[in-house]
């Protein structure tokens, strides 16, 4: 109920159970289980006019937009009663809009907005039941420095690793060996050390070569973390000329 007013001749009440004539039509269509694509105009017009007459009989205000829709329904209904014989005119090039199709388009558009609105309302209610956790600050005594060249950040490494995962997913063989043992960072560090035995301090190795012949997600992630740990321990350093070039690993200490 939106408005209650007292006039000289009595009490006038204006009801707004519906957002507009299209909302009312959708309600009647859903209530009578009608098909929007094959709408029985005569039946829906009768139900719509009955609603309007009921509102007027109860001395309730009826907005002008409801009356305009009533006139539109009567117009469409009158077209259905006319013969369907084609009439030749001199205005064949004039653009003609079928009022029935226009009404169906309005109903479908409004129904889509209703669905989206309901989805957003449910999401809002769900979000109201969620309480985000405040960000946790890292302890001050933790050393987070990693040997990165100027202009190279952790985000760049994460992006490079993401592209590497996508590439490995495409290259993953159909037949593969099932790994049952857990692969740890210690295992990854040991494998990287073995990979560096044939190199010397100062050598530059492509970042992607450390992931050759590795396709399982866990070993891939552990190898990436092991490289970060070794960079933090100053065993290696990471370099990149610019964001379009490949990342290279420079050997700082083989011990």
C-alpha positions as CSV (number, residue, x, y, z in Angstrom):
1,X,0.0,0.0,0.0
2,X,1.6,3.2,-1.2
3,X,-0.8,6.1,-0.5
4,X,-3.7,6.8,1.9
5,X,-5.5,10.1,1.6
6,X,-8.7,11.5,3.0
7,X,-10.8,13.7,0.7
8,X,-13.9,15.7,1.2
9,X,-16.2,12.8,-0.1
10,X,-14.5,10.1,1.8
11,X,-11.5,7.8,2.0
12,X,-9.4,7.2,-1.2
13,X,-6.8,4.4,-1.2
14,X,-4.2,3.8,-3.9
15,X,-2.8,0.2,-4.1
16,X,0.5,-0.6,-5.8
17,X,0.6,-4.4,-5.7
18,X,2.3,-4.4,-9.1
19,X,5.2,-2.3,-10.5
20,X,3.2,-1.6,-13.6
21,X,0.9,-3.0,-16.3
22,X,3.6,-5.4,-17.6
23,X,4.1,-6.7,-14.1
24,X,0.4,-7.3,-13.8
25,X,0.3,-9.1,-17.1
26,X,3.1,-11.4,-16.1
27,X,1.3,-12.2,-12.9
28,X,-1.9,-13.1,-14.8
29,X,0.0,-15.1,-17.3
30,X,1.8,-17.1,-14.6
31,X,-1.4,-17.5,-12.6
32,X,-3.2,-19.0,-15.6
33,X,-0.2,-20.9,-16.9
34,X,-0.3,-19.2,-20.3
35,X,2.5,-19.3,-22.9
36,X,4.0,-15.9,-23.7
37,X,4.9,-17.0,-27.2
38,X,1.3,-18.1,-27.9
39,X,-0.6,-15.7,-25.8
40,X,-4.5,-16.0,-25.8
41,X,-5.2,-12.3,-26.2
42,X,-8.9,-12.6,-25.6
43,X,-8.5,-14.4,-22.3
44,X,-5.7,-12.3,-21.0
45,X,-7.6,-9.1,-22.0
46,X,-10.7,-10.3,-20.1
47,X,-8.6,-11.0,-17.0
48,X,-6.8,-7.7,-17.2
49,X,-10.0,-5.7,-17.7
50,X,-11.7,-7.6,-14.8
51,X,-8.8,-6.5,-12.5
52,X,-9.1,-2.9,-13.7
53,X,-12.9,-2.9,-13.1
54,X,-12.4,-4.4,-9.7
55,X,-10.0,-1.7,-8.7
56,X,-12.5,1.0,-10.0
57,X,-15.4,-0.7,-8.2
58,X,-13.5,-0.5,-4.9
59,X,-13.0,3.2,-5.6
60,X,-9.3,2.7,-6.0
61,X,-7.1,4.9,-8.1
62,X,-5.9,3.3,-11.3
63,X,-2.8,4.7,-12.9
64,X,-3.0,5.9,-16.5
65,X,-0.4,3.5,-17.6
66,X,-2.7,0.6,-16.7
67,X,-5.5,2.1,-18.8
68,X,-3.1,2.6,-21.7
69,X,-2.2,-1.1,-21.5
70,X,-5.9,-2.0,-21.4
71,X,-6.4,0.0,-24.6
72,X,-3.5,-1.8,-26.2
73,X,-4.9,-5.2,-25.3
74,X,-8.3,-4.2,-26.8
75,X,-6.6,-3.0,-29.9
76,X,-4.8,-6.4,-30.3
77,X,-8.0,-8.2,-29.6
78,X,-9.9,-6.3,-32.3
79,X,-7.2,-7.1,-34.8
80,X,-7.6,-10.8,-34.1
81,X,-11.3,-10.5,-34.8
82,X,-10.8,-8.9,-38.2
83,X,-10.4,-11.0,-41.3
84,X,-6.9,-12.1,-42.1
85,X,-7.2,-11.4,-45.9
86,X,-4.2,-9.4,-47.1
87,X,-5.0,-5.8,-48.0
88,X,-3.0,-4.3,-50.8
89,X,-2.0,-0.7,-50.1
90,X,0.4,1.9,-51.5
91,X,2.4,1.9,-48.3
92,X,4.2,-1.4,-48.5
93,X,7.6,0.3,-47.7
94,X,6.3,1.8,-44.5
95,X,7.6,0.0,-41.4
96,X,4.8,-1.8,-39.6
97,X,5.1,-3.0,-36.0
98,X,2.8,-5.8,-34.9
99,X,1.4,-4.8,-31.5
100,X,1.2,-8.5,-30.5
101,X,4.9,-9.0,-31.1
102,X,5.8,-5.7,-29.4
103,X,3.8,-6.8,-26.3
104,X,5.5,-10.2,-26.3
105,X,8.9,-8.5,-26.5
106,X,8.0,-6.2,-23.6
107,X,6.9,-9.2,-21.5
108,X,10.0,-11.2,-22.2
109,X,12.3,-8.2,-21.5
110,X,10.6,-7.5,-18.2
111,X,10.7,-11.2,-17.2
112,X,14.5,-11.2,-17.8
113,X,14.9,-8.2,-15.6
114,X,12.8,-9.9,-12.9
115,X,15.1,-13.0,-13.0
116,X,18.2,-10.8,-12.8
117,X,16.7,-8.8,-10.0
118,X,15.8,-11.9,-8.0
119,X,19.4,-13.3,-8.6
120,X,20.9,-10.0,-7.3
121,X,18.6,-10.0,-4.3
122,X,19.6,-13.5,-3.4
123,X,23.2,-12.6,-3.7
124,X,22.7,-9.6,-1.6
125,X,21.0,-11.7,1.1
126,X,23.9,-14.2,1.0
127,X,26.5,-11.5,1.2
128,X,24.8,-10.0,4.3
129,X,25.4,-13.3,6.0
130,X,29.2,-13.2,5.2
131,X,31.7,-11.3,7.3
132,X,35.2,-10.8,5.7
133,X,38.2,-11.4,7.8
134,X,40.6,-8.5,8.3
135,X,43.9,-8.8,6.5
136,X,46.6,-10.4,8.6
137,X,49.9,-8.5,8.9
138,X,53.1,-10.4,8.5
139,X,55.4,-10.5,11.5
140,X,58.0,-7.9,11.5
141,X,60.8,-10.4,12.2
142,X,60.1,-12.4,9.0
143,X,62.5,-11.7,6.2
144,X,60.5,-11.7,3.0
145,X,63.2,-10.4,0.7
146,X,63.7,-12.5,-2.5
147,X,66.5,-12.1,-5.0
148,X,64.6,-10.3,-7.8
149,X,66.2,-8.1,-10.5
150,X,65.0,-4.5,-10.6
151,X,61.6,-4.3,-12.3
152,X,60.7,-7.9,-11.7
153,X,58.1,-8.6,-9.0
154,X,56.3,-11.6,-7.5
155,X,53.3,-10.8,-9.7
156,X,55.4,-11.2,-12.8
157,X,56.6,-14.6,-11.5
158,X,53.0,-15.6,-10.7
159,X,51.9,-14.6,-14.2
160,X,54.8,-16.6,-15.7
161,X,53.9,-19.6,-13.6
162,X,50.2,-19.3,-14.6
163,X,51.1,-19.3,-18.3
164,X,53.4,-22.3,-17.6
165,X,50.6,-24.2,-16.0
166,X,48.3,-23.6,-19.0
167,X,51.1,-24.7,-21.4
168,X,51.8,-27.9,-19.3
169,X,48.1,-28.7,-19.3
170,X,48.0,-28.7,-23.1
171,X,51.2,-30.8,-23.3
172,X,50.1,-33.3,-20.6
173,X,50.3,-36.8,-22.1
174,X,47.2,-38.9,-22.2
175,X,49.0,-41.8,-20.6
176,X,50.9,-40.8,-17.5
177,X,52.5,-42.3,-14.4
178,X,50.4,-42.2,-11.2
179,X,52.4,-40.6,-8.4
180,X,51.4,-41.9,-5.0
181,X,54.2,-40.3,-2.8
182,X,53.8,-36.7,-1.7
183,X,56.2,-34.4,-3.5
184,X,57.6,-31.8,-1.1
185,X,59.6,-28.5,-1.4
186,X,62.7,-30.4,-0.1
187,X,62.3,-32.9,-3.0
188,X,62.0,-30.0,-5.4
189,X,65.1,-28.2,-4.0
190,X,67.1,-31.5,-4.4
191,X,66.0,-31.9,-8.0
192,X,66.9,-28.3,-8.8
193,X,70.4,-28.8,-7.2
194,X,70.9,-31.8,-9.4
195,X,69.8,-29.7,-12.4
196,X,72.5,-27.2,-11.5
197,X,75.4,-29.6,-11.0
198,X,76.6,-29.2,-14.6
199,X,76.5,-25.4,-14.3
200,X,78.7,-22.9,-12.6
201,X,78.2,-19.7,-10.6
202,X,77.0,-16.9,-12.8
203,X,75.4,-19.1,-15.4
204,X,71.9,-18.0,-16.6
205,X,69.2,-20.7,-17.1
206,X,65.8,-20.2,-18.5
207,X,63.1,-20.3,-15.9
208,X,60.9,-22.8,-17.8
209,X,63.7,-25.4,-18.1
210,X,63.2,-26.3,-14.4
211,X,59.7,-27.6,-15.3
212,X,60.7,-29.9,-18.2
213,X,59.1,-33.3,-18.1
214,X,57.0,-32.2,-15.1
215,X,53.2,-32.3,-15.6
216,X,51.6,-33.1,-12.3
217,X,50.1,-30.1,-10.5
218,X,51.8,-30.8,-7.1
219,X,55.4,-31.1,-8.5
220,X,54.8,-28.0,-10.6
221,X,53.8,-26.0,-7.6
222,X,56.5,-27.4,-5.4
223,X,59.2,-26.6,-8.0
224,X,57.9,-23.0,-8.2
225,X,58.0,-22.6,-4.5
226,X,61.4,-24.2,-4.3
227,X,62.8,-21.6,-6.7
228,X,61.4,-18.8,-4.6
229,X,62.9,-20.3,-1.5
230,X,66.3,-20.6,-3.2
231,X,66.0,-17.0,-4.4
232,X,65.2,-16.0,-0.8
233,X,68.3,-17.9,0.5
234,X,70.4,-16.1,-2.2
235,X,71.3,-19.3,-3.9
236,X,69.8,-18.0,-7.2
237,X,68.5,-14.7,-8.5
238,X,65.8,-14.0,-11.1
239,X,66.2,-11.7,-14.0
240,X,64.0,-10.4,-16.9
241,X,64.9,-7.7,-19.4
242,X,61.2,-6.6,-19.8
243,X,57.8,-8.1,-19.4
244,X,57.9,-9.5,-23.0
245,X,61.1,-11.5,-22.5
246,X,61.6,-14.8,-20.7
247,X,62.6,-14.9,-17.1
248,X,66.1,-16.3,-16.4
249,X,67.6,-17.8,-13.2
250,X,71.2,-16.8,-12.4
251,X,73.2,-19.2,-10.2
252,X,74.6,-17.3,-7.1
253,X,75.8,-20.2,-4.9
254,X,76.1,-23.9,-5.6
255,X,76.7,-25.0,-2.0
